[in-house]
Amino acid sequence: MIRIGIIIGSTRPGRNGDQVARWVRELAVEHAGDVADFELVDLKDYALPLLDEPVPARMAPGRRPHTRRWAHRIESCDAFIVVTPEYNTAPPAALTNAIDYLHAEWGGKPVGYVGYGIFGAVMAVQKLRAQAGPLRMADIGPQVALSLREDFEAFADFRPQELHVAEVHGLIDELLAWAQALGPLRAASRAAA
């Protein structure tokens, strides 16, 4: 079974990401049935400090316990949906930091994005897309852009417009197709490790 990690990219108190991620997961489970396992991956649960590994992730596996725990979680997934807000035209520092902790664990895996912000977090997602290529991730095209003005009540209570359901379904369909197609690449990488 394909394991999809739905990464909650914000650790800020009062964040909206957990509401959005739970909604994405519910739609994904309902849409994909038993084809995949959709798991929430909350950055708050990992409490990663600012990158504190002495050697870059590309050169060696992390040594610290929090790095090994994070690496094991990411390695266990076959694909990702990143749920991200936009802070000053960028993804949250906690999300970028979490991505920077690892290298090989991201490779050969597709990634899709659900962004939320004043303008749907499109600039934050563009920066994440630029980061995906060097990590050897397959950055898929469909993106769900949720507006704080139209999809949230008082900028806090998540009330997505109905049109986003079809967008999430399209993202899931493409993500699963890519995850299946990249299966042999992931298997070869795991065998070589």
C-alpha positions as CSV (number, residue, x, y, z in Angstrom):
1,M,0.0,0.0,0.0
2,I,1.2,3.5,-0.8
3,R,1.9,5.7,2.2
4,I,1.1,9.3,1.8
5,G,2.4,11.8,4.4
6,I,0.3,14.9,4.8
7,I,2.8,17.3,6.3
8,I,1.4,20.1,8.5
9,G,4.0,22.8,7.7
10,S,3.3,25.3,10.4
11,T,4.1,25.1,14.1
12,R,2.7,28.5,15.0
13,P,0.2,28.8,17.9
14,G,-3.3,29.4,16.5
15,R,-2.3,28.0,13.1
16,N,-4.9,26.9,10.5
17,G,-2.8,24.1,9.0
18,D,-4.1,21.3,11.2
19,Q,-7.7,22.1,10.1
20,V,-6.7,22.1,6.5
21,A,-4.6,18.9,6.8
22,R,-7.5,17.0,8.5
23,W,-9.8,18.1,5.7
24,V,-7.4,17.0,3.0
25,R,-6.9,13.7,4.7
26,E,-10.7,13.1,5.0
27,L,-11.2,13.9,1.3
28,A,-8.2,11.7,0.3
29,V,-9.4,8.7,2.3
30,E,-12.9,9.1,0.9
31,H,-11.7,9.5,-2.7
32,A,-8.9,6.9,-2.8
33,G,-10.4,4.2,-0.7
34,D,-8.0,1.5,0.3
35,V,-5.5,2.3,-2.4
36,A,-3.3,4.3,-0.1
37,D,-2.8,5.1,3.6
38,F,-3.0,8.9,4.3
39,E,-1.1,9.9,7.5
40,L,-0.8,13.3,9.2
41,V,2.8,14.3,9.8
42,D,2.7,17.3,12.2
43,L,6.0,19.2,12.5
44,K,4.9,20.1,16.1
45,D,5.4,16.5,17.0
46,Y,9.0,16.5,16.1
47,A,10.2,19.8,17.8
48,L,13.2,20.1,15.4
49,P,15.6,22.8,16.6
50,L,17.2,25.0,14.0
51,L,19.4,22.7,11.9
52,D,22.0,21.5,14.3
53,E,23.6,18.6,12.5
54,P,27.4,19.1,12.0
55,V,27.4,17.5,8.5
56,P,25.1,18.5,5.6
57,A,22.3,16.0,5.1
58,R,23.5,15.1,1.6
59,M,26.9,13.9,2.9
60,A,25.8,11.8,5.9
61,P,22.8,10.6,7.8
62,G,21.9,12.7,10.8
63,R,23.4,11.7,14.2
64,R,21.1,13.4,16.6
65,P,18.1,11.5,18.0
66,H,15.6,14.1,16.7
67,T,17.1,13.9,13.2
68,R,17.0,10.1,13.2
69,R,13.3,10.1,14.4
70,W,12.4,12.7,11.6
71,A,14.4,10.7,9.0
72,H,12.6,7.5,9.9
73,R,9.2,9.1,9.6
74,I,9.9,10.7,6.2
75,E,11.6,7.6,4.9
76,S,8.5,5.5,5.7
77,C,6.4,7.6,3.3
78,D,6.1,7.1,-0.5
79,A,4.7,10.5,-1.3
80,F,3.8,13.8,0.4
81,I,1.1,16.5,0.4
82,V,2.6,19.6,2.0
83,V,0.0,21.8,3.7
84,T,1.6,25.3,4.0
85,P,0.7,28.8,4.9
86,E,2.5,31.8,3.5
87,Y,4.5,34.1,5.7
88,N,5.9,37.2,4.0
89,T,5.8,35.4,0.6
90,A,7.6,32.3,1.9
91,P,6.8,29.0,3.6
92,P,7.2,28.9,7.4
93,A,10.8,28.7,8.6
94,A,9.9,25.5,10.6
95,L,8.9,23.7,7.3
96,T,12.1,24.8,5.4
97,N,14.1,23.8,8.4
98,A,12.5,20.3,8.6
99,I,13.1,19.8,4.8
100,D,16.8,20.8,5.2
101,Y,17.4,18.2,7.9
102,L,17.2,15.4,5.3
103,H,18.2,14.6,1.7
104,A,18.1,11.0,0.6
105,E,14.8,10.4,2.5
106,W,13.0,12.8,0.1
107,G,14.3,11.3,-3.2
108,G,12.1,9.5,-5.6
109,K,8.9,10.6,-4.0
110,P,6.2,12.8,-5.5
111,V,5.0,15.9,-3.7
112,G,1.8,18.0,-4.0
113,Y,0.9,21.2,-2.3
114,V,-2.1,22.7,-0.5
115,G,-1.5,26.3,0.4
116,Y,-3.5,28.8,2.4
117,G,-3.1,32.5,2.8
118,I,-4.4,35.8,1.6
119,F,-3.6,34.7,-2.0
120,G,-3.6,30.9,-1.5
121,A,0.2,30.7,-0.6
122,V,1.2,30.5,-4.2
123,M,4.5,32.3,-3.7
124,A,5.4,30.0,-0.7
125,V,4.5,27.0,-2.8
126,Q,6.7,28.2,-5.7
127,K,9.7,28.4,-3.2
128,L,8.9,24.8,-2.1
129,R,8.8,23.6,-5.7
130,A,12.2,25.1,-6.3
131,Q,13.5,23.1,-3.3
132,A,11.9,19.8,-4.5
133,G,14.0,19.4,-7.6
134,P,17.5,19.3,-6.0
135,L,16.1,16.8,-3.5
136,R,15.1,14.5,-6.4
137,M,11.4,14.8,-5.6
138,A,8.7,14.7,-8.3
139,D,6.9,18.0,-8.0
140,I,3.4,17.4,-9.4
141,G,1.4,20.2,-11.0
142,P,-2.0,20.3,-9.3
143,Q,-2.1,22.7,-6.4
144,V,-4.9,23.7,-4.1
145,A,-4.8,27.4,-3.2
146,L,-7.1,28.3,-0.3
147,S,-7.8,31.9,0.4
148,L,-8.1,33.3,3.9
149,R,-10.8,35.6,2.7
150,E,-12.9,33.1,0.9
151,D,-12.2,29.7,2.6
152,F,-12.0,30.8,6.3
153,E,-14.4,32.6,8.5
154,A,-12.8,35.5,10.4
155,F,-9.5,34.2,9.1
156,A,-9.6,31.3,11.5
157,D,-12.5,28.9,11.1
158,F,-11.9,26.8,8.0
159,R,-14.9,26.7,5.6
160,P,-13.6,25.6,2.2
161,Q,-15.5,26.4,-0.9
162,E,-17.0,23.3,-2.6
163,L,-14.9,23.8,-5.7
164,H,-11.8,22.8,-3.8
165,V,-13.1,19.2,-3.3
166,A,-12.5,18.5,-7.0
167,E,-9.0,20.1,-6.8
168,V,-8.0,17.9,-3.9
169,H,-9.3,14.8,-5.8
170,G,-7.2,15.8,-8.9
171,L,-4.2,16.3,-6.7
172,I,-4.7,12.9,-5.1
173,D,-5.2,11.1,-8.4
174,E,-2.0,12.6,-9.9
175,L,0.0,12.0,-6.7
176,L,-1.0,8.3,-6.6
177,A,-0.1,7.9,-10.3
178,W,3.3,9.4,-9.7
179,A,3.8,7.3,-6.5
180,Q,3.1,4.1,-8.4
181,A,5.3,5.1,-11.3
182,L,8.2,5.9,-9.1
183,G,7.9,2.7,-7.0
184,P,10.8,1.0,-8.7
185,L,13.0,4.0,-8.2
186,R,12.3,4.1,-4.5
187,A,12.8,0.3,-4.2
188,A,16.2,0.6,-5.9
189,S,17.2,3.4,-3.6
190,R,16.2,1.5,-0.5
191,A,18.1,-1.6,-1.7
192,A,21.2,0.5,-2.3
193,A,21.1,2.1,1.1
